Amino acid sequence: MKRKYILPIFLLIQIIFLKVLAFFPEVVEQYYSNGLYVFTSRFERTVLGKIPFSIGDIMYGIFIVYLLISIWKLRRTWRKQWKDKVLNILSGFSVFYFFFHVLWATNYYRVPLFEKMQIQREYTNEDLYAFTEKLITKTNEVQFAITHNTNQKVRNPYSQDSIFKMTQNGYDNLAKQYPYFRYEIPSRKKSLFSFPLTYMGFGGYLNPFTNESQVNYMLPMYSFPNVVCHEMAHQIGYASESECNFIGFMACIKNDDLYFQYAAYSMAMRYCLENVTMKNEVRFKALKKTINPGIIENYKESQRFWEQYDTFIDKGFHAFYNQFLKMNQQKDGLESYSKFVDLLINYYKGKELR
């Protein structure tokens, strides 16, 4: 067999292997998520975590420049050598695909958090309404505890670097109850690509090759702690967006700081209200009247922020990411972010918030 065919064939083997592996989540949980991944992720964070800037973003920048130069050169020889060029592209993608899954993405195939935590999957409309009411009460309470004024929006006074450090408190408290959510060896950084990330409509991402959690530093500050905790959940081996929303929420409300709690409660309440709107608009309007005006002002702050950057770019990237999620065990695509409401409602049945 000619060498140029080896990596493209290896790509096909990888795809088939992962399709089969999806039927064995317990194997992934034991040998990858709690085995190989623990070693590789800790090693990467130990080596890169103390570097104050994002190595992963720099790698991506170099790769993008290399890719653009390659495309420019390719235009001259594409017609004559297109078969060899296609094989080269498949070979490069094969290597990328291998390291993407070895270093992080195999976590897509692990045991779902529903099963791990023995949480039910289904809930009724009344369950949703009751939980949303409970969440509104709690969010109102925290908002007033911070501002002492129901009409005043929350302004987070901390620097972003301080918030990075303060997230550890919430994860430490959460790990006392659930040891498998333990977060060690920090690697939390402001993304060098925050401006394009904003146009793409993203609050952050995990670099799967360097295990650095990248956070968009342009975000409204009241929600910043929750975004950081979400990306940290990806670092400890959870790939599902709904699960990371749930873990990030838990790490925030377990934090001793009220601003962290507010970031989580206000985020969860927004997701619940969106679900209520889809099911019963009259009920939504009634619930909205019970929300402190200061919280609504924070929501408007976020809305104004994202509207500034609402272009075809974010719609294109969201369409791409939607398909990416569907290809990686998240059949609901971008809607999987809001699926964490299922986890919240069923987890808190018969329990008090916090």
N, C-alpha and C positions, 0 to 999 in steps of 0.2 A: 504493500500500500504506500502511495506517495505521501510524503510528510505533510503536504498542504491539506490533505483530507482528514488528518488525525483530529485536530481541534474541532472542526465542524461536526464530525461524527461524535466526538466527546460531548458536544453541546446537546445533541439528540439523546445521548445516554443519560445526561443529567436530568433533562426534562422528564424522561420516562421514569427515572429513579424517584424523582420528587412526586410524581403522580402516584406511584406505589406507596411511597413513604407517608402520604396523606392519610392512608388507611391505618397507620400505626402511631397515633399521637402519644401513647404511653412510652413507646420506644424513644421518640423525639424528646419527651419530657425528661426521661431518665438519663439518656446517654448524650444528648446534645444540650438542651436548655439547662439542665443541672449537672452537666459534665463538661464537654468541650467548650461550650460557650462561656461558662464561668471562668475558665482559664484564659481564653483569648481576650475576653472583654476586660478582665482585671489587668492583664498584661498591657493592653493598649492604653487604658486609663492611667496606669502607673507611669508609663513612658511619656504620655502626652498631656496628662491632666494638669500639670503644673505650668505648662507653657501658656502664657496669658492670651495668646491669639489662636485662631483656629487653623490648625495644620490641614484639616480636611478641606476647608474652603480654599486654601492655597493650592492643594492638589487638584481640586475641581477646576480652579482657574487655569492652571497649567494645562489640564486636559482639554478644556474648552478651546484654548488658543491652539493647541496641537491639532484638534479636530478641525477647526476652521482652516488652518493652513493645509491640512491633508485634503480637505474637500476642494480647496482652491487648486491644488496640484492635480487632483483626480480628474478634473474636468477635461484636461488635455488628452488623457490616455484611456478614459472610460470606455469609449466605443470599441477600441481595439483589444483591450485587456479586461473586459468587464467580468469574465468568468473568474479570473484570478483575483480581481478586486473584491468580488462578492465573497470568495473563499477567505480572503484576508479579513473582511468585515466580520464574517461569522466566527473566524478564529479569535479575533479580538473580543467579540461578545461572549464567546465561550469562556475565556479567561475571566472576564468581568463577572459573568454569571456564577462561576465557581467560587470566587472569593466573596461575592455578595452573599451567597448562602452559607459558606463555611464560617464567615465572620459574624453573621447576624441573622439573615433572612430565613434560616431553617426554623426559627422561632414561630413562623407563621403556621407551622404544622404541629405545635405542641398541644397539650390538653387544654381545652377552653376553660376560662376562669369560672364559668357557670358550674362546670363539673368539679373543678379544683376546690371551690368554696361551697359547693353543694347549694347553689342558689337556683331557684326555679326560673323558668324562662318566660312564663306567661303571666299577664296581669289584666285586670278588667279596667274599663273606663273609670269606674268608681275608685279603683286603687290609684289610678293616675291623678284624679281630682283630689283625693284625700292627701296624697303625698305632696302634690303641688301646694296645697294649702299649708301643710306643715313646713314646707320649704320657704314659702313666703313669710310665714311667722318668724322663722329662724333668721332669714336674710334681713328682714326689717329690724330684728333685735340687734344683730351685729352692726348694721349700718348706723343705728341710733347710738350704740355703745361707742362707736368711733367718732361720730360727728356731733352728737347731742342735739341734732336738728334733723327732723324727718325730711326736710326739703333740700338739704345740702348733699351734694354728691361726694363720694369718698375720693380723697386725693392721697395716694400712697406717698409717704414722706421719705421712703428709703431709696438709696441709690441701687442701681441694678446689680452692682457687685455685692452689695450687702444682701440683697435678696437671694443671690446665688448661694451665699453662705448660710443664710437662714433656712433654706429649704431642708437642710439636713435634720433639723429639729423635728419636722413633721414626719420624715421617713423613719427616724429613730423611734419616735412614739408609735408609729404604725407597725414597725417590726416587732415591738413588744407583744403585739396581739397576733400578728401574722409574720413569722420569721422569714417566709419566702419573699417578702417585699423589702428585705434589707438592702439598703444602698450603701456601698462602700467605695472608696477611692474616687473622689469627685472629678468630673471633667465637664464643667458647664461653662459655656462660652457664648459671647455675643457674636452672631454671624457677621462675617465680612460682607455677605451678600444680602444684608437686611433690606436694602432699597429694592433690589429685584424681587426678593421674597415678598415684599409688601405688594408689589404689582402683580405677583403670582397669587396673592391671596392667602399666604401661609404665615402662621405665627412662629414657626420653628420647624426643625427636623433633626433627626438623628443621622449622623454620618455613619453608615454601616461599615465603612472601611477603617475608621479611626476611633469609633465609639465615643465621639464627642457629641454632646447634646448642644445643638446650635439654636439660639433663640433670637428672634427678630427684635432688635433693640428699639425699633421705632414704635412698638405697640403702646397703646394706652396703659399707663402704669398700674391702674387699679386691677387689671387682669393679668399683669405680668407674672406674679407668683404661680398662678395656676398653669400657665404655659410652660414654665420651667419644670414644674413637677410632672407635667404630662411627658415632656421629653426625657426626663429621668426614668420614667416608667419604661420607656423603650430601651433605655440603657441596661436595665436589670433583666431584659430578656422577654419583654411582652411586645409582640408585633401588632396585635389587633388595636385599631384606633379606639374602639369602644372600651376595651379593657384598660387602655392607657388613660382614657378620660376618667374612668372609674378609679383607678389607682391614684392618679394625680389629684382627683377630688379628695380621696381619703387622706392622702399625705398632707393636703392643705388644711383640711378641717381638724386634723390631729395636731397641727402646728399650734404652739402656744400663742402665736401672734394673731391678733384680730384681723389684720389686713390680709393675711393669708387665708383665713377663714372666709372673709368677705369675697375674695377672688373666686373661691370654690363655690360658695353658696349662690352667688349671683350668676355664675356660669351655669350651674345645674338648673337653677330656676328658669333661666332663659330657654334652655333645651326643653324643660317640662312644659313651659307655656307654649312653645312652638307645637308640641304634640297635642296640647289641649286645643289649640286653634284649629288643627286639622280635624279634630273629632267633634268639637262643640264650640262654635264661635260665641254663642251667648254666654256659655260658662266662662270662656276666656275673658270676655269683657267684664264679667262680674268679679273675677279673680284679680284682674288688672287694677280695679278700683281699690283693692286692699294693699297694694304695694306702695311703700314709701316713695314720694316723688323724687327723693335724692337718688334712689336706685334707678329710676327711669332716666334720670339725667346721665347716669353712667352709661346706660344702654345707648342713649343718644350720642354720647361721646364716641363710643365704639362705632356706631353707625356712620357718623360724620367722618371718622378717620378712614374707614374702608371705602366710603363713597368717593373720597378724593382719588383713589387709585383703581376705581372700578372701570376697567377697559376690557377689550377683547383678549388681552394677555391672560388675565386671571381666569377668564372663561375657558380659554384654550388649555391652560395648565390644569384646571380642575377637571376638564373632560379627560385629559391624559391620565391624571392621578386616579380618577374614578375607575378607569379601565385597569390601571395597575393594581389597585386594591382588589378588584374582582378576580384578577389573575392569581392573586396571592391569598386565597382562602377567605376573602372577605366579600361574599357574594352581593352585599348591599352597597358596595362601593363607598362613595363619600357619605352616604346615609348611615354607614356604620358608626360614624362619630356620634350620632344621636342615639344609637342603639344602647349606649351606656345607661340611658334612662331605664331600660329593662332591668339592668343589674341593680341600679339604685333602688327602684321601687321594691323589688323582691328582696333585696338585702335588708332593707329597713322595715319590712313588715313586722309589726310588733316591737320595733325598737325605736328609741329616741335618736334624733339627729345628734351627731357628735359622739 
